[in-house]
């Protein structure tokens, strides 16, 4: 089904609005995927907050023109599914993880921070832990020295408590 000029403009406007909010773009070739597989991929994308859409490449190029994702225009060839995400790694992670379990989805390219990524770059970006995991790791690192200090102080006070309690116990029977 072909889109008329107004529908194409609406698609470009919608995608451009998503591009303006996004940090990452991941592109994958979906040739050979069944409708059930695409539905499963879209469901995973929605759960992770990823805007995932099959677009005409010419419309996608217009939508990313003048943005940091413009560097990926050279890779916008063939039947592609486009993943945009506000989270720096979500789009790459959704597409790369799905591609691991389905050989029909082929990671092609992407863009992050104004730099074009090849397939290996997208997979490397996907291997970076999510924001929540990184924050919990930082919290654990910050908590660790405090816990060690508390353990040392508790051991010192316990040692002093035993040393002070022993002479008092010895003094009590003598009195």
C-alpha angles and dihedrals in degrees: 000000000000123000122229122229095268092049091050090051090050091051092049091048092049094048092044090054090052091046090054090058097042134094099187139042123193124184126198135175110237100186110145098018116134123231089252091055092048090049090051090049092049091049091053090047093052091050090054095044094250121149102223120182141157105231138177105256093231090055091047091051090052091048094052096041110123094014132102088261091064088093089073095058092101090062094051096103129119131010102334137173114210123215120193124180139178089212109078095233107023099092093045092045095050094049096040093046092049091047090055090062097037122046092196092071108075120192106227111171146314146184134240130173092354093306126115115235127205122214092277090049091054091049091049090050089049090056092060110102117253123261092258092052092048091049092050090049090052091048089051091050092050092047095049099071091045091052092049091049091049091050092050092048091048091050091049093049091046091050091049090046091054092046092050094043095052097060091045090052091049092047093051097065092047093057 
